[in-house]
Amino acid sequence: MHRAAIALLLLLFGSFAAAAFAAAPIVRDLPPGLQVPAAAQPGPGFDVDRATDAYLDLLSPEQRALSDRYFEGGYWLQLWDLLYMIAICALLQVTGVSRRVSDWTTRISRRLWLSTALYMVLLSLALSLLTLPLSIYQDFAREHQYGLSEQSFGSWLRDQAVALPVNMILEGVLLTALYAAVRRTGDAWWMWATGITSGFLLALQLIFPVFIAPLFNDYKPLPAGPVREAVLSLARANGIPTQHVDWFNGSKQTTRVSANVAGLLGTTRINLNDNLLNKTSQPEIRAILGHEMGHYVLNHAWKGAMELSLAVGLAFGLMHLASNRVLAAWGGRMQIRDRADPAGAPAAIALVSVIFLLLTPLNNTIIRNMEAEADAFGLNAAREPQAFALSAIRLSSYRKLKPGALEEIVFYDHPSGYARVHASMVWLKENPTAVSIPDASTVPVAPAAPAADPPVH
């Protein structure tokens, strides 16, 4: 009865929130089709800075202010997410709930790996349910507030219900493996934990596009036509070993454009969402896919795993040092027997969350550098600097366009819109005859189509 009442309250809250935000429509997107400002046309006297500014001016002051507010609000959300997680973990730890659940799972099974796995699955469930109110605001209400989603609350809840068991299984497997490493390897646990986490992330990249992504969206073969042929031509030219090109109904969840080249070890596939197909032009699709193919050709899945492993290793190393002091000072009060005690998982999660937040600039810098490499690859592969510049402006309708230098280092896991447009104009200046530039704009790839039907090209 209580669960039914809570579900009804959540549904009413989501419906009221969506209705309130829908009452104030937001003009966020640029018009469909390729738009090339006059100052960005190549020719005698072409000036990189003037061309860059011309692209930045495609966004109105209102649109830039909106994207700045949205992106800067995300800085604070990182802090609130951390504080909320610490509060929840502290609640589970100091009230003895974690201890009682751990003891109960031990009574269920004397096999330590099995009782640990059961506890971790239940912990994942508890954390998901307890963070649901913040998720409703952050991932549903706020997205509607800024015009980034038109998804109904019922549909959003359905996605959360689908994600819940997936997260419970994945988090349960990872945490069980980490605690096994803690039990068996003593003070070297943090090195083993680093290797386990890196392997887990690689495996996730392998299974996500094939088994997990289709749980949330309908993936269908991209129909034959100019766009499919352009994508496959770009793939062949850059050694992407796949004929698997799908489109998916991303507009169901978001108004953002997106694409990816995903998969490892024979599972490679190219995916484009319907927003990209309906809101942009064929040159933009080539430019964006050139970037995504850059990640594949440059082996960023493997490179990223290795580089991020250094950050993960640093985090676990710091956690190893800090956990000794935490256990000595508060272990008894929190009813944690030792470092390998599963009942201490909430405290461990809170501690590692703090450490990873402090390491945000390092993690973002690693990822941002790989994104910049993919940008450079995409410009050389697709040879569509104008289209890539426009794509960067489209993405900047929800990312702060021109941050300060320190701000970009700390908070950006991609180059800023300004940096991407400027790099595109530098490429154009150095390759003035490499591309043919339309006079002003081209028609979009396809008229807006219902998400359930494939676009017509």
Secondary structure by P-SEA (a helix, b strand, c coil): caaaaaaaaaaaaaaaaaaaaacccccccccccccccccccccccccaaaaaaaaaacccaaaaaaaaaaaaaaaaaaaaaaaaaaaaaaaacccaaaaaaaaaaaaaccaaaaaaaaaaaaaaaaaaaaaaaaaaaaccaaaaaaccccccaaaaaaaaaaaaaaaaaaaaaaaaaaaaaaaccccaaaaaaaaaaaaaaaaaaaccccccccccbbbbcccccaaaaaaaaaaaaacccccbbbbccccccccccccccccccccbbbbbcccccccccaaaaaaaaaaaaaaaaaaaaaaaaaaaaaaaaaaaaaaaaaaaaaaacccccccccccccccaaaaaaaaaaaaaaaaaaaaaaaaaaaaaaaaaaaaaacccaaaaaaaaaaaaccccccccaaaaacccccccaaaaaaaaaaaaaaccccccccccccccccccccccccccc
